[in-house]
């Protein structure tokens, strides 16, 4: 087993922290988001690792509107419920949203539990929890911040449906 490696990247969405092991992404966080980990003493920085270069290229393409899906190998670990929620979030197509309530009804849970699990998503962007919204499309609950959530949703929407953002 290879050691845990990490990299940092200044993306169009803000600074990112990437983590990988065995050539699979195991973490992708906005550096300032809630629940982003501290770099472990056993992590080794390797900005040139192939998994990071591939991930960064795809994120940059996504930010420029040239990519709608990611094909980066990743693995996540969490409770069975978290894994169920993250898999459900990963299935939300580009340009679409789903409410916490609808997801909760489908999974037999409470909306707050869905939000808590989404907030612990260890692979932001690739597992697009920005696509989970409140009732009537309200922006609520995003570990990366609501302004970033609006930025990401606007990237996926036609100009006529763009959200107003605080400026």
Secondary structure, DSSP 8 states (H G I E B T S, - for coil): ----EEEEEEETTEEEEEEEETTEEEEEEETTSTT-----TT-EE-TT-HHHHHHHHHHHHHHTT--S-----B-----HHHHHHHHHHHTS-TT--EEHHHHHHHHTS-HHHHHHHHHT-SBTTTS-GGGEE-GGG-----TT-HHHHHHHHHHTS-GGG------
